[in-house]
Amino acid sequence: MEIKNNKKTIRAWAMFDWANSAYNLVITSTIFPAYYTAITTTSNNNDKVFFFGFKFVNTALSNYALAVAYLIIAFLTPILTATADYRGNKKTFMMVFTWIGALACAGLYFFRLETLELGVVLFAIAAIGYCGGIVFSNSYLPEIATLDQQDKVSAKGFAYGYIGSVILQIICFVFVLMPDTFGITDASFPARLSFLLVGIWWIGFSYIPFMVLPKASPNYDKLDKKKVGSGFGELKKVWQQVKLMPVLKSFLLAYFFYAMGVQTIMLVAANFGEKILHLGTSKLIATILIIQLVAIIGAYLMSKLSEIYGNLKVLIFVVILWIGVCAAAYFIANEYQFYILAAVVGLIMGGIQSLSRSTFSKYVPEGTPDTASFFSFYDVTEKLAIVAGLFSFGFVEELTGNMRNSALGLGLFFIIGLVLLFTTLKKENQTKLF
């Protein structure tokens, strides 16, 4: 069956974003950060915690834990994607990582202050499960959509993700805001129940794409299995191809730097709102919900703008807006300013993620049999960017004692990314690829 531009296949693929984005919203963006910060901060605002005998600032610890998780997945991904290309079973890897992430989220139901080590470790494992599944899902994009449809399909995936995550977030929101309605007397139960629901939601809806997506690449038979070496050998092979593609090479370098900023902001925004502005869980959740809803508009808006102006010009415009966000975060003083900034972030968050993914997909040589390895390279670039971003954010906070300085520092990454995007645009115009 022809799977390119097949509506059923595309909807099923988008449902993977619907399923796993619940993790992204509840665990990394709203309830978990608010719960974690609340239980690890004492009444006299002491934010220091001990983790296996070592002392950390609580939010810096969570950033370091995520950074380590992303570093692990950056190391594992090349090996696993090469194996998937060799055996033609990347959907199996999607399933394994989904189960790992979902079970880790469910395990957070047992997370309390006295089980801090368990909670932080499960938090990191959930990130590994999420990231591991995403790289295999992304590698399906050039296989299920023709070049002219990839922007729209990528945006559809992110839109499904935002809608699905918002639905579960609202369900969790009800328990968090109205525990008395359900006879809940344990203050920690609504948050812990939310973590359990994420695990169930994630694995449950993931079986829609698992049942529909093909097991392997339709180009799998083209692979010369004798030439498929180790995962890092595959990355080296991709890099050798990338070096001969000046536009793709320049784009990946730009992506590395602006992804440092984008991904870090997305991961630390809730901690920022809770720790700097003391918004509280309910206001924080409401804010992130607004971000998610606006992000749906942003993903489709950037897709439409890219049809008119081209991907790179739109990405340049969005990165300029991100620089403004970093500067504004340094000076933000009250919750209303935070809401305005959150709306801007939502609009450009969905757009830059969707457009970056589809831009890279367009640069992947059409008909290549090892798309998983190409997207492994893309994913490793992103994960190393996140590691650098999170470590720098946590380090600056511990060094200066103020998250605002960390937010301002992220602006530097966006500026470097902006310069490199202009370079990419110049090279694209010279080669006249599009």
VMD Tcl script that draws the C-alpha trace (Angstrom):
set ca {
  {0.00 0.00 0.00}
  {1.26 3.49 -0.86}
  {1.79 5.25 2.47}
  {2.94 8.65 1.22}
  {0.22 11.28 1.76}
  {-2.14 8.53 2.94}
  {-4.58 10.28 5.31}
  {-5.01 7.29 7.61}
  {-1.24 6.82 7.97}
  {-0.67 10.53 8.60}
  {-3.41 10.68 11.24}
  {-1.97 7.62 12.96}
  {1.53 9.12 12.90}
  {0.20 12.37 14.36}
  {-1.45 10.40 17.17}
  {2.02 9.52 18.46}
  {2.46 13.23 19.21}
  {-1.02 13.22 20.78}
  {0.06 10.39 23.08}
  {3.52 11.46 24.18}
  {2.91 15.22 24.41}
  {1.00 14.59 27.62}
  {4.39 13.81 29.16}
  {5.84 17.02 27.75}
  {3.05 19.15 29.20}
  {2.33 17.55 32.58}
  {5.79 16.26 33.52}
  {8.21 18.78 32.04}
  {6.05 21.91 31.84}
  {3.38 22.15 34.53}
  {2.38 19.85 37.37}
  {5.68 18.06 38.01}
  {7.84 21.24 38.12}
  {5.34 22.99 40.40}
  {5.03 19.93 42.66}
  {8.78 19.36 42.70}
  {9.60 22.99 43.53}
  {6.90 23.12 46.22}
  {7.99 20.00 48.10}
  {11.71 20.81 47.87}
  {11.42 24.42 49.08}
  {11.07 24.99 52.83}
  {8.85 27.60 54.46}
  {11.84 29.93 54.89}
  {12.64 29.71 51.14}
  {15.55 27.32 51.52}
  {15.86 25.76 48.06}
  {18.78 23.42 48.78}
  {18.32 19.64 48.57}
  {20.52 16.60 49.10}
  {20.68 14.04 46.30}
  {22.62 10.89 47.18}
  {24.58 12.94 49.71}
  {25.39 15.87 47.40}
  {23.91 19.33 47.91}
  {22.19 21.15 45.03}
  {19.84 24.05 44.35}
  {16.54 22.22 43.79}
  {15.80 23.58 40.30}
  {19.44 23.19 39.23}
  {19.23 19.51 40.26}
  {16.19 18.90 38.06}
  {17.96 20.65 35.17}
  {21.07 18.51 35.67}
  {18.93 15.34 35.83}
  {17.32 16.21 32.50}
  {20.68 17.08 31.00}
  {22.09 13.68 32.00}
  {19.01 11.98 30.52}
  {19.47 13.78 27.23}
  {23.17 12.95 27.22}
  {22.34 9.26 27.67}
  {19.82 9.32 24.86}
  {22.28 11.17 22.62}
  {24.72 8.30 23.21}
  {22.13 5.54 22.74}
  {20.27 6.91 19.73}
  {23.00 6.32 17.10}
  {23.37 2.70 18.17}
  {19.63 2.04 18.23}
  {18.79 3.81 14.97}
  {21.55 1.94 13.15}
  {20.16 -1.30 14.53}
  {16.66 -0.25 13.44}
  {17.89 0.50 9.93}
  {19.75 -2.81 9.81}
  {16.86 -4.93 11.06}
  {14.06 -2.83 9.63}
  {12.20 -2.67 12.97}
  {12.19 0.94 14.07}
  {8.57 0.67 15.17}
  {9.68 -1.90 17.76}
  {12.09 0.65 19.20}
  {9.30 3.24 19.30}
  {7.26 0.80 21.37}
  {10.10 -0.04 23.77}
  {10.89 3.59 24.53}
  {7.21 4.40 24.89}
  {6.82 1.70 27.53}
  {9.95 2.89 29.35}
  {8.71 6.48 29.46}
  {5.12 5.62 30.35}
  {6.09 3.28 33.19}
  {8.52 5.87 34.59}
  {5.72 8.48 34.61}
  {3.39 6.05 36.34}
  {6.13 5.34 38.91}
  {6.20 9.04 39.83}
  {2.93 8.35 41.63}
  {5.17 7.27 44.52}
  {7.27 10.45 44.48}
  {7.38 12.38 47.77}
  {10.10 14.45 49.45}
  {11.30 11.39 51.36}
  {11.70 9.55 48.04}
  {13.51 12.42 46.30}
  {16.16 10.21 44.72}
  {13.51 7.88 43.28}
  {11.53 10.80 41.89}
  {14.49 12.47 40.21}
  {15.71 9.19 38.70}
  {12.23 8.35 37.31}
  {11.96 11.92 36.03}
  {15.18 11.36 34.05}
  {14.11 7.90 32.81}
  {10.80 9.32 31.57}
  {12.77 11.87 29.53}
  {14.85 9.07 28.01}
  {11.66 7.21 27.02}
  {10.14 10.31 25.48}
  {13.21 11.30 23.49}
  {13.91 7.75 22.37}
  {10.46 7.37 20.85}
  {10.52 10.77 19.16}
  {13.57 10.11 17.01}
  {12.00 7.01 15.45}
  {8.69 8.81 14.98}
  {10.43 11.75 13.26}
  {12.19 9.40 10.86}
  {8.80 8.37 9.42}
  {8.09 11.92 8.18}
  {9.87 11.72 4.79}
  {8.33 8.27 4.30}
  {4.71 9.22 4.89}
  {4.65 12.61 3.15}
  {5.97 13.96 -0.14}
  {8.31 16.95 -0.06}
  {5.55 19.48 -0.71}
  {3.41 18.11 2.13}
  {6.01 17.73 4.88}
  {5.52 21.19 6.43}
  {1.78 20.55 6.76}
  {2.20 17.01 8.09}
  {4.82 18.11 10.61}
  {2.53 20.90 11.79}
  {-0.34 18.40 12.02}
  {1.72 16.24 14.36}
  {2.50 19.15 16.67}
  {-1.12 20.32 16.58}
  {-2.34 16.84 17.56}
  {0.23 16.86 20.33}
  {-0.94 20.17 21.72}
  {-4.62 19.21 21.57}
  {-4.12 15.79 23.17}
  {-1.91 17.12 25.94}
  {-4.33 19.94 26.73}
  {-7.22 17.48 27.09}
  {-5.31 15.40 29.65}
  {-4.01 18.55 31.33}
  {-7.58 19.77 31.86}
  {-8.52 16.41 33.39}
  {-5.55 16.69 35.76}
  {-6.37 20.35 36.36}
  {-9.78 19.38 37.76}
  {-8.20 17.11 40.37}
  {-5.57 19.71 41.30}
  {-8.03 22.60 41.67}
  {-11.02 20.76 43.15}
  {-9.69 17.91 45.31}
  {-12.55 18.32 47.80}
  {-15.07 17.44 45.09}
  {-13.55 13.98 44.92}
  {-13.00 13.59 48.64}
  {-9.21 13.96 48.29}
  {-7.55 14.97 51.57}
  {-3.92 14.20 50.73}
  {-2.50 17.42 49.22}
  {0.07 15.52 47.18}
  {-2.41 13.05 45.66}
  {-3.76 15.18 42.74}
  {-0.25 15.76 41.39}
  {0.81 12.15 41.86}
  {-2.43 10.95 40.25}
  {-1.63 13.19 37.27}
  {1.71 11.45 36.81}
  {-0.05 8.07 36.79}
  {-2.63 9.30 34.26}
  {0.15 10.49 31.95}
  {1.63 7.01 31.88}
  {-1.73 5.42 31.05}
  {-2.59 8.05 28.41}
  {0.85 7.79 26.78}
  {0.91 4.05 26.30}
  {-2.80 3.79 25.50}
  {-2.94 6.23 22.58}
  {0.47 5.16 21.26}
  {-1.07 1.89 20.11}
  {-2.95 3.75 17.36}
  {0.27 4.52 15.42}
  {1.75 1.20 16.47}
  {-1.09 -0.60 14.69}
  {-1.01 1.51 11.51}
  {2.56 2.59 10.78}
  {4.69 0.21 8.71}
  {7.21 -1.83 10.65}
  {10.16 -0.69 8.54}
  {11.13 1.83 5.90}
  {9.69 1.14 2.43}
  {13.28 1.68 1.21}
  {14.59 -1.00 3.58}
  {15.43 -3.45 0.78}
  {17.87 -0.92 -0.64}
  {20.15 -1.20 2.38}
  {23.38 -3.06 1.94}
  {23.40 -4.77 5.31}
  {27.10 -5.56 5.02}
  {27.83 -1.84 5.05}
  {25.68 -1.03 8.07}
  {28.19 -0.81 10.88}
  {27.93 0.48 14.39}
  {25.59 3.32 15.28}
  {28.42 5.78 15.47}
  {29.68 4.46 12.16}
  {26.27 5.32 10.75}
  {26.50 8.82 12.19}
  {29.92 9.19 10.62}
  {28.48 8.03 7.30}
  {25.68 10.60 7.58}
  {28.21 13.28 8.52}
  {30.26 12.47 5.42}
  {27.12 13.10 3.36}
  {26.26 16.24 5.32}
  {29.71 17.71 4.65}
  {28.93 17.54 0.94}
  {25.63 19.38 1.50}
  {26.58 22.94 2.54}
  {23.03 24.11 3.18}
  {22.16 21.18 5.45}
  {25.49 21.48 7.26}
  {24.94 25.17 7.92}
  {21.31 24.61 8.97}
  {22.27 21.91 11.50}
  {24.84 24.21 13.08}
  {22.27 26.99 13.35}
  {19.73 24.54 14.74}
  {22.20 23.38 17.39}
  {22.52 26.89 18.81}
  {18.94 28.09 18.67}
  {17.69 24.71 19.93}
  {19.82 25.29 23.04}
  {17.61 28.24 23.80}
  {14.23 26.93 22.64}
  {14.37 23.55 24.35}
  {15.85 24.92 27.58}
  {13.18 27.61 27.87}
  {10.46 25.03 27.34}
  {11.93 22.81 30.05}
  {12.55 25.51 32.67}
  {9.62 27.88 32.10}
  {7.45 26.34 34.83}
  {10.28 26.41 37.37}
  {10.87 30.05 36.46}
  {7.22 30.98 37.01}
  {7.04 29.12 40.31}
  {10.37 30.18 41.75}
  {10.72 33.78 40.53}
  {7.10 34.91 40.43}
  {5.54 32.43 42.93}
  {2.57 31.86 40.65}
  {1.33 28.71 42.35}
  {0.24 25.50 40.68}
  {-3.20 26.62 39.45}
  {-1.98 29.81 37.75}
  {0.99 28.00 36.33}
  {-1.13 25.25 34.80}
  {-3.56 27.80 33.36}
  {-0.64 29.70 31.81}
  {0.88 26.62 30.23}
  {-2.54 25.65 28.87}
  {-2.71 29.03 27.15}
  {0.75 28.42 25.72}
  {-0.33 25.04 24.34}
  {-3.48 26.42 22.72}
  {-1.65 29.35 21.16}
  {1.08 26.95 19.99}
  {-1.47 25.13 17.80}
  {-2.11 28.39 15.99}
  {1.62 29.03 15.83}
  {2.41 25.67 14.21}
  {-0.13 26.18 11.42}
  {0.71 29.88 11.04}
  {4.41 29.18 10.52}
  {3.52 26.43 8.04}
  {1.45 28.92 6.01}
  {4.11 31.64 6.23}
  {6.75 29.17 5.05}
  {4.72 28.59 1.87}
  {4.91 32.32 1.15}
  {8.36 33.33 2.37}
  {10.25 30.03 2.63}
  {11.29 28.05 5.69}
  {14.54 29.84 6.49}
  {13.15 33.38 6.36}
  {10.36 32.40 8.74}
  {12.84 30.68 11.08}
  {14.99 33.85 11.10}
  {11.96 35.93 12.07}
  {11.00 33.50 14.85}
  {14.52 33.37 16.29}
  {14.55 37.20 16.48}
  {11.35 36.96 18.54}
  {13.03 34.39 20.83}
  {15.86 36.83 21.50}
  {13.26 39.35 22.61}
  {11.70 36.71 24.90}
  {15.03 36.13 26.68}
  {15.51 39.85 27.24}
  {11.95 40.27 28.50}
  {12.33 37.33 30.93}
  {15.20 39.14 32.65}
  {13.05 42.20 33.40}
  {9.69 40.52 34.03}
  {8.20 41.66 37.36}
  {4.64 40.36 37.77}
  {2.29 37.60 36.72}
  {0.52 39.67 34.05}
  {3.77 40.30 32.22}
  {4.44 36.56 32.52}
  {1.07 35.82 30.87}
  {1.85 38.13 27.95}
  {5.29 36.61 27.53}
  {3.78 33.12 27.75}
  {1.39 33.92 24.89}
  {4.31 35.04 22.72}
  {6.28 31.92 23.63}
  {3.30 29.73 22.73}
  {2.96 31.35 19.32}
  {6.60 30.84 18.38}
  {7.19 27.56 20.24}
  {5.02 25.38 18.03}
  {6.18 27.14 14.89}
  {9.90 26.77 15.42}
  {9.66 23.09 16.39}
  {7.44 22.12 13.50}
  {9.31 24.16 10.92}
  {12.74 22.96 12.07}
  {11.69 19.33 11.75}
  {10.18 19.76 8.30}
  {13.10 21.90 7.08}
  {15.54 19.16 8.01}
  {13.25 16.56 6.43}
  {13.36 18.50 3.14}
  {17.14 18.45 3.17}
  {17.31 14.66 3.65}
  {18.13 13.07 0.26}
  {14.86 11.81 -1.19}
  {14.55 8.02 -1.32}
  {17.36 7.39 1.14}
  {16.99 3.94 2.78}
  {18.40 4.99 6.16}
  {16.12 7.84 7.21}
  {16.38 6.69 10.83}
  {20.13 7.39 10.77}
  {19.61 10.85 9.27}
  {17.05 11.69 11.92}
  {19.34 10.16 14.51}
  {21.90 12.77 13.49}
  {19.24 15.48 13.81}
  {18.14 14.12 17.16}
  {21.68 13.88 18.54}
  {22.23 17.50 17.48}
  {19.11 18.52 19.39}
  {19.91 16.45 22.48}
  {23.47 17.76 22.75}
  {22.04 21.27 22.41}
  {19.63 20.57 25.28}
  {22.46 19.18 27.44}
  {24.51 22.31 26.84}
  {21.51 24.57 27.43}
  {20.35 22.91 30.64}
  {23.83 22.66 32.15}
  {24.56 26.30 31.35}
  {21.18 27.41 32.75}
  {21.67 25.45 35.98}
  {25.31 26.51 36.31}
  {24.55 30.22 35.89}
  {21.75 29.96 38.47}
  {24.01 28.26 41.01}
  {26.83 30.72 40.25}
  {24.77 33.91 40.47}
  {21.86 32.76 42.62}
  {19.34 34.18 40.14}
  {17.39 32.43 37.39}
  {16.97 35.74 35.54}
  {20.64 35.73 34.64}
  {20.27 32.22 33.25}
  {17.36 33.31 31.05}
  {19.32 36.30 29.74}
  {22.29 34.06 28.97}
  {20.13 31.93 26.66}
  {19.77 34.94 24.41}
  {23.39 34.50 23.36}
  {22.61 31.08 21.89}
  {19.76 32.55 19.85}
  {22.01 35.34 18.52}
  {24.59 32.79 17.32}
  {21.80 30.69 15.78}
  {20.42 33.78 14.03}
  {23.76 34.61 12.42}
  {24.10 31.00 11.22}
  {20.55 31.02 9.79}
  {21.46 34.06 7.70}
  {24.51 32.14 6.49}
  {22.28 29.15 5.63}
  {19.88 31.38 3.71}
  {22.77 32.83 1.70}
  {24.01 29.32 0.83}
  {20.50 28.18 -0.07}
  {20.09 31.11 -2.44}
  {23.43 30.30 -4.03}
  {22.61 26.63 -4.60}
  {18.97 27.38 -5.52}
  {17.74 24.20 -3.86}
  {14.20 25.47 -3.58}
}
mol new
graphics top color blue
foreach p $ca { graphics top sphere $p radius 0.5 }
foreach p [lrange $ca 0 end-1] q [lrange $ca 1 end] { graphics top cylinder $p $q radius 0.2 }
display resetview
